Amino acid sequence: MKKLMMTMSISAALVSAPAMADEAKAGRSFFGLVSTGITYGGDTMGYMEYTNGSRADLKGGGLFQLGGGFMFRPHGAPYSLIGTINYHVDRANAKNGEATFDRKPLELIGYYHLDRNWRIGAGVRRVLDPKLKMELDGRHLDVDYKDTTGMVMEVGYGVDRAWAGLRYVHEQYEAKHFNRLGRPQETQNLGKQDGSHVGLIGYFAF
């Protein structure tokens, strides 16, 4: 009888262990987060012309974004918060040169969950170290822009830990330093350039 009771106790413990683990997992509030997506929009920051007559524009709101950070969502709550550090870049290449517009946005977005699948969100986006670099046949053009703060609005669809967000971002860039062929240039004539864009971003929390 003792052996039977011991066997039953061990079996019950093995059965209940996954359930307890699931309950503990469900009670988590903080999660790691990765994101990636494609964006488009904004002014033309620079361009490359090819010998076949075609042209590649670098957009202030383009083109690829990759990030990582955290998601905070109390269990059962209709709201969540994400914070990410991102790399956002638009690039054009040729045999005799290349052009890149890149920056490092920090994003903080709060969401309200309408149901199990839909969420709407808004937040702020602080863009650090935006730079335009162009090189063609050894000739260089470099523009450093001031850090800037923008606004993010997003509609998302998916499940708790994996979703896609359709977004609109409003932001502008103002030149800080401008060098052409290694010589400093005046930045007043450049004015502000629009980096506003739409995008589709995929998220996965773990």
N, C-alpha and C positions, 0 to 999 in steps of 0.2 A: 504493500500500500504506500509506503514512504517513497519507494522508487517511482511508482506511478504518479504520485503527487508532485515529485520533483520534476519528472518529465513533462507533466502538464504545465508546471510553472515556467520551465525553460521555454516551452513552446509558446506560451502566452506572452512571455517577454519578447521573443523574436517577432511575433506578430505585431505587438504594440510598438516596437522600436521604430519602424518606418512611419507609423501614424504620428508618433511623437515628433519625429524629425520633420514630417510635413507640417505639423502645427507650428513648430519653431521657425521653419522656413517662411511660412505664411505670415508670421508675426514680425518679419524683418521690415525695417523702414528705410534703410540705406542700401543702395545697390551701385555697383560699378556700371559705367555706361560707355558705349562706343557709338560713333555716328559717322555717316558718310553720305555724300549726295552731290548733286549737280545744280548749278545756279546760272542765271543769265540776266543781264540788264546793265544799266548805267551808261555813262559816257565812254567814248573810246579814249583810253589812256595812252595808247601807242599802237603802231601797226607795222607789219612787215609786208612788203610787196615782192612778189616772185616774178621770175623771168617769163613765166607763161601768162602774165597779166592778172593773176589772182592776188588776193590780199587777205591777210589774217589780222583781225583786230583784237587787241587786248581790251576787254571790257572792265569797267570799274566794279561790276557786280559778278564777274565770271571767275572761275568756271567750275572748279572742283573744290570740295571742302571735306576735310577729314578731321575728326575730333575724338576726344575722350574726356571723361569726367565722372559725375555722380548723378544719381536720381534719388530724391527723398520723397517717399510716399507712405504715410502711416497706414497700417493695414485697415482696409475698409473705408478709408477717407476718400471723398470725391475730389480731392485736389492732389497735386504733386508739384515738385520743383526740380529742375535740372540745372546743373552748372557744367560747362564744358570749356576746354581749351582747344582751339582749332587751328588748322593750317588751311588757308584759302588761297588758291593760285589760279592764274590764267597764264598760258605759255604758248609761244609760237617758235618753231625751229626751222632752220634752213641749213644748207651745207656750209655756208659762209657766215653764219651768225645765229643768234637766238634773242628772244625778248621774253621777259617775265614780269608780271605784276603779282606780287605776293604780300601777304599780311597774316597776322596772328590774332584772330578775334577771340575774346573771352565773352561767353554768353551765359546769361542767367534768365531762365524762362519759367514762369509759373503757369500751370495748367488747371483748368476745371474740367472734370470728367463728366460728360453728359450721360453716358451709360458705359457699358463694358467695353465698347469699341471706339466711341468718338470722344475727342477732347479738343478744347480750344485753349489757346495760350497767348501770352504776350510777355515781353521782357525787354531787357537792355543788352546791348552788344558794344563792348569796348574793343576797338581795333587798334592793335599795337604794331609798330614798326612797318607801316605800309611802304613798299618800295617798288619803283619801276626801273628795270635794268634792261638796256638794249645794247647789243654788240653786233656790228656788221663790218666784216673785213678789217677787224682790229680797231674800228672806231667805236667809241663808247658814248652812251647817253644815260645818265643816272638821275633819278628824281626821288628824293626822300620826302615823304609826306608826314604831316603832323598826326599824332594819335587822334582818333576821333571816336565819338560815342553816337550810336545809332539805336534804332528801335526795331524790334522783331515782333511780328504777329504770325500766328501759325494755327492751322487746323490739322489735327492728326487723326488717323484711323488705324486700328490694329488691336492687339491684345495688351495685357498688363505690361509685359516686358519686351515687346517687339512691336514697333509701329512705324508708319511713314507719315511725315509731316509736310504739307504744302504751305510754304511760307512767303511772306513779303518782308523785306528789310529796307529800311530807309536810312541812308547815311551819305555823307559828303566828305570829300578829301580836299585838303589845302596844302600846297607845296611848301616845304620847309627849306630844302636845299636842291639846287638844280645845277648839274654839271654836264657840259657838252664838250666832248673831246678833251676832257680833263680840266676845262676852264669853268669857273663859277659863272652862273648866269643869274639875271634878275628873275625873281619869282612872282613879282606883282602882276605881270601880264598873263600869268597862267590862270588866275582866278580859281574859284572852287569848282571841283569836278564831282559829278554825281556817281555814287557807288550803289545806288538803290537797285534792288533786284528781286526777282522771284526765284524760288528754288524748291526742289523736292529732296528731303533729307530722310534717310532711314536710320532708325535708332534700335539698339539692342541693349537691354539691361541684364546684368548677371550678378 
